[in-house]
């Protein structure tokens, strides 16, 4: 087991961009207003368990249905690309559903640990060491917890313009990540 600070930092940034908890603050605020409150601890723990479990069993699930990790990574890069385009262009390809158990559904899953995150984890597993991915997941969960606990403050500090700018900036970063994942798994 070898921890590599460069890998951890790289993975942390990739997950941070794909989870986009800062860009999701408007959605989190909307969920909080509809549900009355958000249980940051519960949402964070459930999201972490889902991500780590998928990191370990996701590949076996793919083998069960006859898909290799490289193909899944390419498909994942396309999903990430579409999510990034949503962020940059401000259009919606994926529809959001609203549920009443806000801390787990839709917050922990699919907002935090959704299809894009799961796809990214398997894509990352093809390139990075698993212990480094786990550390990056934990770092992201800590950030997510802090954001969820402080949505009131962040809403006031960033304002609508700040939230909009953050979403666009992370969208461009995500586009670059999608292209890198696609290229590294296709040999281009």
Backbone as ProteinMPNN parsed JSONL, in Angstrom:
{"seq_chain_A": "XXXXXXXXXXXXXXXXXXXXXXXXXXXXXXXXXXXXXXXXXXXXXXXXXXXXXXXXXXXXXXXXXXXXXXXXXXXXXXXXXXXXXXXXXXXXXXXXXXXXXXXXXXXXXXXXXXXXXXXXXXXXXXXXXXXXXXXXXXXXXXXXXXXXXXXXXXXXXXXXXXXXXXXXXXXXXXXXXXXXXXXXXXXX", "coords_chain_A": {"N_chain_A": [[0.855, -1.176, 0.0], [0.838, 1.999, -1.087], [0.987, 5.343, -0.438], [0.52, 8.23, -2.304], [1.061, 11.522, -2.549], [0.711, 13.236, -4.729], [-1.004, 11.738, -6.389], [-3.206, 11.539, -4.649], [-3.966, 14.245, -4.398], [-4.599, 14.836, -7.066], [-6.714, 13.004, -7.583], [-8.51, 13.864, -5.625], [-9.164, 16.41, -6.599], [-10.383, 15.713, -9.029], [-12.628, 14.223, -8.135], [-13.807, 16.214, -6.567], [-14.529, 18.058, -8.514], [-16.335, 16.509, -10.081], [-18.312, 15.733, -8.245], [-19.117, 18.238, -7.473], [-20.006, 19.863, -5.267], [-20.017, 22.531, -4.474], [-21.106, 23.813, -6.729], [-23.526, 22.647, -6.548], [-24.766, 23.858, -4.474], [-27.014, 25.652, -4.828], [-29.018, 23.727, -5.426], [-28.914, 22.152, -3.116], [-29.735, 24.052, -1.236], [-32.344, 24.46, -2.117], [-33.402, 21.878, -1.658], [-33.13, 21.794, 1.128], [-34.913, 23.836, 1.853], [-37.351, 22.734, 1.013], [-37.464, 20.329, 2.48], [-37.117, 21.146, 5.067], [-34.93, 20.677, 6.78], [-31.5, 19.546, 6.589], [-29.707, 16.615, 7.155], [-26.559, 16.673, 7.63], [-24.528, 14.945, 8.541], [-25.595, 12.332, 8.208], [-26.094, 12.296, 5.395], [-23.476, 12.623, 4.424], [-22.09, 10.359, 5.428], [-23.545, 8.209, 4.288], [-23.116, 8.736, 1.551], [-20.314, 8.401, 1.443], [-20.022, 5.669, 2.134], [-21.397, 4.479, -0.014], [-19.742, 5.275, -2.175], [-17.219, 4.107, -1.539], [-17.922, 1.408, -1.377], [-18.758, 0.947, -4.025], [-16.379, 1.398, -5.309], [-14.965, -0.905, -4.638], [-16.668, -3.101, -5.371], [-17.692, -2.437, -7.818], [-16.237, -3.039, -10.18], [-16.433, -5.842, -10.238], [-19.166, -6.076, -10.578], [-19.35, -5.069, -13.15], [-17.895, -7.025, -14.563], [-19.586, -9.15, -14.211], [-21.659, -8.497, -15.921], [-20.288, -8.437, -18.257], [-18.595, -6.277, -19.11], [-15.646, -4.41, -19.692], [-13.292, -2.482, -17.673], [-12.029, -0.359, -19.025], [-13.815, 0.204, -21.139], [-16.024, 0.971, -19.634], [-14.901, 3.194, -18.429], [-14.542, 4.865, -20.644], [-17.227, 5.236, -21.378], [-18.0, 6.465, -19.043], [-16.465, 8.807, -19.206], [-17.821, 10.107, -21.211], [-20.299, 10.579, -19.961], [-19.429, 12.288, -17.922], [-18.544, 14.372, -19.536], [-20.987, 15.282, -20.599], [-22.261, 16.145, -18.232], [-20.508, 18.204, -17.574], [-20.966, 19.891, -19.745], [-23.585, 20.643, -19.185], [-23.088, 22.21, -16.927], [-21.448, 24.279, -17.947], [-22.907, 25.369, -20.128], [-25.385, 25.797, -19.033], [-27.667, 24.313, -19.485], [-30.075, 21.624, -19.21], [-29.633, 18.232, -19.262], [-30.023, 15.948, -17.783], [-32.696, 15.044, -15.736], [-33.78, 16.305, -12.621], [-35.055, 14.757, -9.716], [-37.45, 15.183, -7.13], [-37.564, 14.248, -3.755], [-38.868, 13.13, -0.571], [-37.282, 12.261, 1.583], [-34.805, 13.812, 2.232], [-32.069, 13.825, 3.151], [-30.841, 11.428, 2.436], [-31.917, 10.524, -0.092], [-32.635, 12.917, -2.385], [-30.03, 13.694, -1.8], [-27.549, 12.357, -0.657], [-27.522, 10.237, -2.456], [-28.822, 10.649, -5.596], [-27.272, 12.984, -5.804], [-24.705, 13.526, -4.535], [-23.239, 11.008, -4.503], [-23.646, 9.973, -7.208], [-24.388, 8.743, -10.565], [-22.379, 9.87, -12.178], [-20.289, 10.216, -10.328], [-19.823, 7.56, -9.524], [-19.082, 6.374, -11.949], [-16.79, 7.852, -12.432], [-15.194, 6.997, -10.273], [-14.614, 4.306, -10.974], [-13.281, 4.78, -13.33], [-11.087, 6.185, -12.357], [-9.961, 4.177, -10.831], [-8.804, 2.62, -12.726], [-6.548, 4.018, -13.305], [-5.24, 4.916, -10.96], [-3.914, 4.166, -7.628], [-5.779, 2.221, -5.295], [-5.782, 2.794, -2.386], [-5.105, 5.527, -2.42], [-7.278, 6.597, -3.736], [-9.302, 6.103, -1.873], [-8.477, 7.767, 0.252], [-8.795, 10.235, -1.037], [-11.565, 10.184, -1.433], [-12.437, 10.337, 1.238], [-11.416, 12.866, 1.945], [-12.962, 14.454, 0.231], [-15.508, 13.881, 1.266], [-15.332, 15.067, 3.768], [-15.149, 17.755, 2.989], [-17.639, 17.975, 1.719], [-19.345, 17.518, 3.908], [-18.737, 19.803, 5.459], [-19.62, 21.811, 3.724], [-22.378, 21.172, 3.528], [-23.121, 21.569, 6.174], [-22.825, 24.281, 6.343], [-24.48, 25.694, 4.554], [-26.224, 27.889, 4.754], [-24.519, 30.051, 5.429], [-22.714, 29.98, 3.243], [-24.431, 30.55, 1.128], [-25.065, 33.218, 1.628], [-22.487, 34.405, 1.551], [-21.387, 33.819, -1.057], [-23.412, 34.543, -2.861], [-25.776, 34.892, -5.628], [-24.366, 35.401, -8.058], [-21.706, 34.597, -7.503], [-22.087, 31.845, -7.031], [-22.923, 31.076, -9.566], [-20.633, 31.643, -11.128], [-18.767, 29.854, -9.964], [-19.908, 27.399, -10.677], [-19.66, 27.451, -13.491], [-16.842, 27.588, -13.773], [-15.997, 25.13, -12.615], [-17.256, 23.486, -14.413], [-15.747, 23.788, -16.781], [-13.295, 22.723, -15.918], [-14.126, 20.117, -15.483], [-14.762, 19.358, -18.112], [-12.194, 19.196, -19.227], [-11.18, 17.095, -17.689], [-12.865, 15.007, -18.493], [-12.109, 14.729, -21.171], [-9.422, 13.979, -20.836], [-9.736, 11.468, -19.497], [-11.081, 10.051, -21.499], [-9.164, 10.049, -23.591], [-7.007, 8.687, -22.332], [-8.015, 6.14, -22.034], [-8.567, 5.281, -24.543], [-6.322, 5.382, -25.997], [-5.672, 7.531, -27.543]], "CA_chain_A": [[0.0, 0.0, 0.0], [1.689, 3.164, -1.228], [0.282, 6.609, -0.539], [1.195, 9.173, -3.178], [0.407, 12.808, -2.355], [0.32, 13.768, -6.04], [-2.207, 11.005, -6.797], [-4.31, 11.923, -3.756], [-4.385, 15.59, -4.776], [-5.222, 14.743, -8.382], [-8.003, 12.306, -7.425], [-9.366, 14.748, -4.84], [-9.656, 17.458, -7.494], [-11.312, 15.094, -9.986], [-13.879, 13.943, -7.415], [-14.385, 17.498, -6.16], [-15.169, 18.636, -9.697], [-17.481, 15.709, -10.533], [-19.365, 15.835, -7.229], [-19.529, 19.633, -7.619], [-20.833, 20.248, -4.12], [-20.18, 23.986, -4.489], [-22.059, 24.107, -7.789], [-24.817, 22.086, -6.145], [-25.32, 24.608, -3.342], [-28.406, 26.071, -5.081], [-29.888, 22.552, -5.321], [-28.934, 21.794, -1.692], [-30.572, 25.057, -0.57], [-33.722, 24.151, -2.499], [-33.788, 20.664, -0.928], [-33.27, 22.185, 2.531], [-36.146, 24.613, 2.009], [-38.492, 21.837, 0.85], [-37.482, 19.299, 3.525], [-37.062, 21.761, 6.383], [-33.535, 20.612, 7.233], [-30.661, 18.516, 5.993], [-28.823, 15.962, 8.118], [-25.262, 16.644, 6.953], [-23.786, 13.746, 8.952], [-26.19, 11.161, 7.558], [-25.854, 12.385, 3.953], [-22.044, 12.431, 4.173], [-21.718, 8.963, 5.708], [-24.162, 7.354, 3.274], [-22.4, 8.964, 0.288], [-18.985, 7.786, 1.557], [-20.187, 4.214, 2.088], [-21.746, 4.127, -1.397], [-18.572, 5.443, -3.048], [-16.184, 3.111, -1.235], [-18.454, 0.095, -1.763], [-18.724, 0.838, -5.481], [-14.966, 1.309, -5.69], [-14.531, -2.29, -4.482], [-17.509, -4.096, -6.047], [-18.119, -1.952, -9.126], [-15.57, -3.79, -11.248], [-17.027, -7.182, -10.272], [-20.489, -5.92, -11.185], [-19.129, -4.931, -14.593], [-17.508, -8.348, -15.085], [-20.793, -9.967, -14.198], [-22.445, -8.2, -17.121], [-19.409, -8.552, -19.411], [-18.026, -5.0, -19.556], [-14.326, -4.162, -19.103], [-13.158, -1.185, -17.008], [-11.701, 0.67, -20.024], [-15.069, 0.578, -21.814], [-16.816, 1.708, -18.649], [-14.234, 4.484, -18.26], [-14.875, 5.674, -21.82], [-18.631, 5.623, -21.215], [-18.014, 7.429, -17.943], [-15.937, 10.092, -19.663], [-18.897, 10.753, -21.966], [-21.257, 11.073, -18.974], [-18.79, 13.442, -17.296], [-18.555, 15.42, -20.553], [-22.351, 15.828, -20.655], [-22.468, 16.888, -16.985], [-19.731, 19.435, -17.712], [-21.678, 20.758, -20.694], [-24.701, 21.218, -18.434], [-22.562, 23.255, -16.05], [-20.909, 25.39, -18.728], [-23.92, 25.975, -20.983], [-26.583, 26.112, -18.269], [-28.818, 23.552, -19.964], [-30.263, 20.404, -18.44], [-29.833, 16.971, -19.98], [-30.524, 15.007, -16.79], [-33.764, 15.624, -14.93], [-33.699, 16.126, -11.172], [-36.29, 14.327, -9.081], [-37.474, 15.608, -5.733], [-38.077, 13.229, -2.84], [-39.094, 13.677, 0.757], [-36.2, 11.893, 2.497], [-33.777, 14.638, 1.578], [-30.68, 13.592, 3.531], [-30.295, 10.278, 1.706], [-32.364, 10.666, -1.476], [-31.649, 12.858, -3.453], [-28.769, 14.344, -1.456], [-26.413, 11.415, -0.665], [-27.643, 9.568, -3.748], [-27.741, 10.674, -6.566], [-26.578, 14.268, -5.944], [-23.284, 13.413, -4.177], [-22.708, 9.733, -5.014], [-24.498, 9.61, -8.335], [-23.812, 7.983, -11.68], [-21.124, 10.491, -12.581], [-19.283, 9.918, -9.314], [-19.511, 6.127, -9.582], [-18.34, 6.17, -13.191], [-15.471, 8.45, -12.215], [-14.427, 6.133, -9.371], [-14.077, 3.167, -11.724], [-12.299, 5.323, -14.27], [-9.896, 6.499, -11.565], [-9.369, 2.91, -10.388], [-8.007, 2.116, -13.841], [-5.324, 4.82, -13.408], [-4.621, 5.245, -9.672], [-3.913, 3.16, -6.568], [-7.002, 2.236, -4.49], [-5.682, 3.54, -1.119], [-5.109, 6.956, -2.712], [-8.66, 6.944, -4.072], [-10.055, 6.119, -0.61], [-8.111, 9.002, 0.96], [-9.431, 11.333, -1.764], [-12.999, 10.116, -1.119], [-12.606, 10.844, 2.606], [-11.196, 14.324, 1.894], [-14.148, 15.042, -0.383], [-16.638, 13.749, 2.195], [-15.146, 16.113, 4.78], [-15.532, 19.012, 2.345], [-19.091, 17.915, 1.524], [-19.95, 17.705, 5.223], [-18.585, 21.212, 5.834], [-20.508, 22.604, 2.868], [-23.758, 20.911, 3.932], [-23.327, 22.19, 7.483], [-22.721, 25.736, 6.247], [-25.16, 26.203, 3.351], [-26.762, 29.227, 5.02], [-23.405, 31.012, 5.331], [-22.197, 30.002, 1.871], [-25.429, 31.223, 0.296], [-24.897, 34.657, 1.855], [-21.145, 34.831, 1.15], [-21.178, 33.724, -2.501], [-24.451, 35.218, -3.624], [-26.138, 34.211, -6.875], [-23.315, 35.543, -9.066], [-20.593, 33.746, -7.097], [-22.479, 30.456, -7.275], [-22.948, 30.901, -11.022], [-19.24, 31.626, -11.595], [-18.182, 28.587, -9.514], [-20.454, 26.3, -11.49], [-19.051, 27.535, -14.825], [-15.412, 27.253, -13.667], [-15.862, 23.687, -12.42], [-17.68, 22.852, -15.657], [-14.606, 23.767, -17.704], [-12.35, 21.749, -15.362], [-14.715, 18.804, -15.728], [-14.588, 19.065, -19.537], [-10.803, 18.766, -19.415], [-11.057, 15.778, -17.061], [-13.556, 14.046, -19.369], [-11.271, 14.507, -22.347], [-8.243, 13.215, -20.386], [-10.167, 10.084, -19.261], [-11.374, 9.444, -22.802], [-7.899, 9.839, -24.293], [-6.163, 7.69, -21.681], [-8.62, 4.818, -22.154], [-8.705, 4.914, -25.953], [-4.997, 5.393, -26.591], [-5.516, 8.688, -28.441]], "C_chain_A": [[0.895, 1.231, 0.0], [0.839, 4.417, -1.388], [1.137, 7.577, -1.335], [0.433, 10.49, -3.112], [-0.073, 13.414, -3.676], [-0.953, 13.072, -6.535], [-3.41, 11.438, -5.963], [-4.852, 13.291, -4.15], [-5.121, 15.573, -6.11], [-6.615, 14.118, -8.29], [-8.989, 13.185, -6.669], [-9.976, 15.824, -5.731], [-10.661, 16.901, -8.506], [-12.658, 14.843, -9.306], [-14.585, 15.227, -6.998], [-15.133, 18.13, -7.338], [-16.408, 17.846, -10.115], [-18.626, 15.761, -9.525], [-19.962, 17.232, -7.264], [-20.444, 20.086, -6.487], [-21.021, 21.759, -4.066], [-21.184, 24.412, -5.557], [-23.456, 23.607, -7.466], [-25.451, 22.845, -4.983], [-26.737, 25.117, -3.626], [-29.402, 24.915, -4.959], [-30.036, 22.14, -3.858], [-29.832, 22.759, -0.926], [-32.04, 24.801, -0.872], [-34.238, 22.92, -1.757], [-34.031, 20.998, 0.544], [-34.571, 22.941, 2.764], [-37.387, 23.724, 1.911], [-38.615, 20.849, 2.007], [-37.486, 19.894, 4.93], [-35.66, 21.768, 6.953], [-32.812, 19.491, 6.496], [-29.782, 17.942, 7.091], [-27.482, 15.73, 7.433], [-24.474, 15.381, 7.282], [-24.286, 12.514, 8.208], [-25.898, 11.161, 6.058], [-24.395, 12.093, 3.624], [-21.632, 10.972, 4.359], [-22.283, 8.022, 4.654], [-23.439, 7.51, 1.941], [-21.027, 8.296, 0.32], [-19.072, 6.266, 1.445], [-20.509, 3.765, 0.658], [-20.524, 4.211, -2.312], [-17.511, 4.374, -2.802], [-16.656, 1.709, -1.629], [-18.381, -0.08, -3.278], [-17.291, 0.739, -5.998], [-14.494, -0.141, -5.652], [-15.36, -3.294, -5.28], [-17.948, -3.686, -7.448], [-17.527, -2.743, -10.272], [-16.146, -5.198, -11.38], [-18.425, -7.142, -10.881], [-20.367, -5.805, -12.706], [-18.768, -6.268, -15.223], [-18.723, -9.254, -15.191], [-21.642, -9.734, -15.449], [-21.586, -8.108, -18.377], [-18.849, -7.26, -19.967], [-16.669, -4.803, -18.895], [-14.25, -2.724, -18.571], [-12.85, -0.075, -18.011], [-12.953, 1.141, -20.763], [-15.966, 1.391, -20.889], [-16.23, 3.101, -18.44], [-14.538, 5.409, -19.437], [-16.321, 6.148, -21.731], [-18.756, 6.675, -20.113], [-17.501, 8.787, -18.361], [-16.994, 10.843, -20.47], [-19.967, 11.318, -21.038], [-20.703, 12.334, -18.299], [-18.8, 14.634, -18.261], [-19.934, 16.086, -20.611], [-22.659, 16.645, -19.403], [-21.736, 18.223, -17.056], [-20.422, 20.411, -18.661], [-22.901, 21.394, -20.039], [-24.228, 22.412, -17.606], [-22.128, 24.488, -16.836], [-22.015, 26.126, -19.494], [-25.205, 26.342, -20.243], [-27.841, 25.443, -18.795], [-28.9, 22.241, -19.199], [-30.525, 19.226, -19.357], [-30.477, 15.943, -19.049], [-31.564, 15.696, -15.93], [-33.564, 15.295, -13.463], [-35.07, 15.673, -10.657], [-36.279, 14.819, -7.652], [-38.16, 14.528, -4.901], [-38.188, 13.832, -1.453], [-37.995, 13.321, 1.763], [-34.907, 12.523, 2.004], [-32.347, 14.28, 1.94], [-30.047, 12.425, 2.772], [-30.649, 10.385, 0.229], [-33.063, 12.012, -1.577], [-30.263, 13.386, -3.071], [-27.573, 13.398, -1.518], [-26.364, 10.664, -1.992], [-28.893, 10.096, -4.429], [-26.948, 11.979, -6.623], [-25.083, 14.163, -5.658], [-22.676, 12.161, -4.799], [-23.602, 9.221, -6.134], [-23.749, 8.858, -9.411], [-22.476, 8.563, -12.129], [-19.993, 10.178, -11.622], [-18.856, 8.458, -9.389], [-18.695, 5.795, -10.831], [-16.915, 6.68, -13.037], [-14.611, 7.562, -11.328], [-13.826, 4.943, -10.118], [-13.047, 3.619, -12.749], [-10.987, 5.606, -13.547], [-9.179, 5.224, -11.13], [-8.49, 2.308, -11.48], [-6.656, 2.837, -13.923], [-4.56, 5.001, -12.104], [-4.729, 4.096, -8.68], [-5.152, 3.326, -5.674], [-6.863, 2.98, -3.162], [-5.7, 5.06, -1.328], [-6.512, 7.441, -3.062], [-9.494, 7.04, -2.794], [-9.751, 7.387, 0.182], [-8.791, 10.203, 0.297], [-10.944, 11.361, -1.521], [-13.242, 10.725, 0.258], [-12.416, 12.361, 2.645], [-12.426, 15.015, 1.306], [-15.363, 14.968, 0.535], [-16.537, 14.803, 3.3], [-15.567, 17.471, 4.213], [-17.052, 19.081, 2.169], [-19.812, 18.165, 2.84], [-19.901, 19.176, 5.63], [-19.49, 22.12, 5.01], [-21.96, 22.423, 3.299], [-24.089, 21.577, 5.276], [-23.409, 23.716, 7.397], [-23.426, 26.325, 5.027], [-25.733, 27.603, 3.567], [-25.675, 30.283, 4.828], [-22.893, 31.131, 3.902], [-23.14, 30.732, 0.924], [-25.273, 32.74, 0.415], [-23.557, 35.164, 1.335], [-21.001, 34.893, -0.374], [-22.19, 34.526, -3.318], [-24.734, 34.49, -4.927], [-25.035, 34.269, -7.936], [-22.132, 34.639, -8.752], [-20.876, 32.283, -7.346], [-22.466, 30.148, -8.768], [-21.529, 30.779, -11.582], [-18.561, 30.315, -11.202], [-18.642, 27.429, -10.384], [-19.813, 26.289, -12.878], [-17.579, 27.114, -14.781], [-15.217, 25.755, -13.49], [-16.35, 22.916, -13.641], [-16.543, 22.738, -16.654], [-13.559, 22.755, -17.228], [-12.843, 20.331, -15.652], [-14.618, 18.406, -17.202], [-13.177, 18.54, -19.811], [-10.578, 17.373, -18.834], [-11.698, 14.706, -17.944], [-12.709, 13.718, -20.584], [-10.041, 13.68, -21.981], [-8.609, 11.741, -20.16], [-10.432, 9.361, -20.573], [-10.08, 9.1, -23.527], [-7.073, 8.719, -23.665], [-6.724, 6.278, -21.8], [-8.838, 4.38, -23.599], [-7.355, 4.886, -26.659], [-4.772, 6.551, -27.558], [-4.519, 9.694, -27.899]], "O_chain_A": [[1.622, 1.481, 0.962], [0.072, 4.545, -2.342], [2.331, 7.727, -1.074], [-0.709, 10.571, -3.565], [-1.137, 14.03, -3.732], [-1.868, 13.725, -7.036], [-4.495, 11.673, -6.495], [-6.066, 13.478, -4.227], [-6.154, 16.226, -6.26], [-7.577, 14.642, -8.851], [-10.167, 13.249, -7.022], [-11.168, 16.116, -5.629], [-11.669, 17.542, -8.804], [-13.705, 15.208, -9.841], [-15.811, 15.321, -7.065], [-16.228, 18.666, -7.175], [-17.426, 18.441, -10.468], [-19.791, 15.826, -9.918], [-21.171, 17.399, -7.105], [-21.524, 20.626, -6.727], [-22.081, 22.228, -3.652], [-22.021, 25.28, -5.31], [-24.444, 24.075, -8.032], [-26.555, 22.51, -4.554], [-27.594, 25.025, -2.748], [-30.505, 25.1, -4.446], [-31.134, 21.817, -3.405], [-30.603, 22.339, -0.063], [-32.887, 24.912, 0.014], [-35.374, 22.909, -1.282], [-35.011, 20.545, 1.136], [-35.254, 22.711, 3.762], [-38.36, 23.93, 2.636], [-39.72, 20.558, 2.466], [-37.829, 19.201, 5.888], [-35.238, 22.76, 7.548], [-33.424, 18.622, 5.875], [-29.182, 18.685, 7.868], [-27.287, 14.726, 6.747], [-23.826, 14.808, 6.407], [-23.498, 11.75, 7.649], [-25.496, 10.136, 5.508], [-24.105, 11.394, 2.653], [-20.905, 10.419, 3.533], [-21.579, 7.133, 4.176], [-23.174, 6.514, 1.266], [-20.615, 7.689, -0.669], [-18.278, 5.649, 0.736], [-19.952, 2.777, 0.179], [-20.298, 3.319, -3.129], [-16.969, 3.802, -3.748], [-15.875, 0.916, -2.154], [-17.984, -1.14, -3.761], [-17.027, 0.077, -7.001], [-13.724, -0.571, -6.511], [-14.803, -4.252, -5.817], [-18.513, -4.496, -8.184], [-18.226, -3.082, -11.227], [-16.329, -5.697, -12.49], [-18.823, -8.053, -11.607], [-21.17, -6.367, -13.451], [-19.274, -6.611, -16.291], [-18.863, -10.024, -16.141], [-22.264, -10.66, -15.97], [-22.082, -7.745, -19.444], [-18.644, -7.148, -21.176], [-16.533, -5.0, -17.688], [-15.037, -1.863, -18.964], [-13.355, 1.038, -17.867], [-13.131, 2.338, -20.986], [-16.587, 2.37, -21.305], [-16.969, 4.074, -18.292], [-14.767, 6.603, -19.246], [-16.611, 7.318, -21.977], [-19.512, 7.64, -20.234], [-18.028, 9.812, -17.929], [-17.057, 12.071, -20.422], [-20.49, 12.404, -21.285], [-21.418, 13.321, -18.129], [-19.038, 15.77, -17.848], [-20.032, 17.312, -20.666], [-23.253, 17.72, -19.496], [-22.272, 19.253, -16.648], [-20.457, 21.615, -18.407], [-23.218, 22.553, -20.308], [-24.861, 23.468, -17.58], [-22.411, 25.616, -16.432], [-22.053, 27.356, -19.507], [-26.023, 27.105, -20.758], [-28.949, 25.935, -18.583], [-27.915, 21.797, -18.609], [-31.491, 19.207, -20.121], [-31.348, 15.175, -19.455], [-31.341, 16.806, -15.448], [-33.225, 14.168, -13.101], [-36.108, 16.154, -11.114], [-35.224, 14.873, -7.02], [-39.19, 13.976, -5.288], [-37.665, 14.916, -1.192], [-37.814, 14.059, 2.731], [-34.04, 11.856, 1.439], [-31.466, 14.421, 1.091], [-28.847, 12.439, 2.499], [-29.758, 10.339, -0.619], [-34.048, 12.213, -0.867], [-29.401, 13.514, -3.941], [-26.673, 13.599, -2.333], [-25.295, 10.481, -2.575], [-29.971, 9.984, -3.845], [-26.021, 12.079, -7.426], [-24.271, 14.653, -6.443], [-21.698, 12.25, -5.542], [-24.231, 8.17, -6.016], [-22.628, 8.394, -9.205], [-21.544, 7.816, -12.428], [-18.869, 9.907, -12.044], [-17.665, 8.153, -9.326], [-17.734, 5.027, -10.769], [-15.958, 6.029, -13.456], [-13.422, 7.39, -11.597], [-12.659, 4.609, -9.916], [-12.062, 2.926, -13.002], [-9.909, 5.304, -14.059], [-7.95, 5.184, -11.066], [-7.544, 1.575, -11.191], [-5.722, 2.328, -14.542], [-3.349, 5.219, -12.132], [-5.524, 3.174, -8.859], [-5.527, 4.45, -5.338], [-7.761, 3.751, -2.824], [-6.248, 5.793, -0.505], [-6.889, 8.563, -2.725], [-10.303, 7.957, -2.648], [-10.661, 8.014, 0.724], [-9.305, 11.085, 0.985], [-11.536, 12.435, -1.414], [-14.152, 11.537, 0.427], [-13.178, 13.063, 3.31], [-12.877, 16.037, 1.823], [-16.164, 15.902, 0.573], [-17.55, 15.366, 3.716], [-16.258, 18.241, 4.879], [-17.671, 20.11, 2.435], [-20.774, 18.931, 2.89], [-20.898, 19.732, 6.09], [-20.058, 23.08, 5.531], [-22.695, 23.402, 3.424], [-25.195, 22.08, 5.478], [-23.989, 24.363, 8.269], [-23.0, 27.362, 4.518], [-25.724, 28.418, 2.644], [-25.887, 31.286, 4.146], [-22.665, 32.234, 3.404], [-22.698, 31.448, 0.025], [-25.343, 33.457, -0.583], [-23.494, 36.24, 0.739], [-20.547, 35.901, -0.917], [-21.848, 35.113, -4.344], [-24.006, 33.566, -5.292], [-24.801, 33.284, -8.637], [-21.608, 33.98, -9.65], [-20.005, 31.552, -7.819], [-22.04, 29.068, -9.177], [-21.259, 29.912, -12.413], [-17.853, 29.722, -12.016], [-17.841, 26.581, -10.776], [-19.46, 25.223, -13.384], [-17.12, 26.371, -15.648], [-14.359, 25.165, -14.146], [-15.897, 21.796, -13.878], [-16.388, 21.704, -17.305], [-12.999, 22.014, -18.037], [-12.06, 19.457, -16.021], [-14.411, 17.231, -17.506], [-12.997, 17.562, -20.537], [-9.864, 16.562, -19.423], [-11.136, 13.625, -18.12], [-12.605, 12.557, -20.98], [-9.656, 12.78, -22.728], [-7.869, 10.855, -20.588], [-10.056, 8.201, -20.74], [-9.921, 7.985, -24.022], [-6.503, 7.894, -24.378], [-5.973, 5.31, -21.676], [-9.243, 3.246, -23.854], [-7.256, 4.417, -27.793], [-3.795, 6.556, -28.307], [-4.273, 10.721, -28.531]]}, "name": "protein", "num_of_chains": 1, "seq": "XXXXXXXXXXXXXXXXXXXXXXXXXXXXXXXXXXXXXXXXXXXXXXXXXXXXXXXXXXXXXXXXXXXXXXXXXXXXXXXXXXXXXXXXXXXXXXXXXXXXXXXXXXXXXXXXXXXXXXXXXXXXXXXXXXXXXXXXXXXXXXXXXXXXXXXXXXXXXXXXXXXXXXXXXXXXXXXXXXXXXXXXXXXX"}
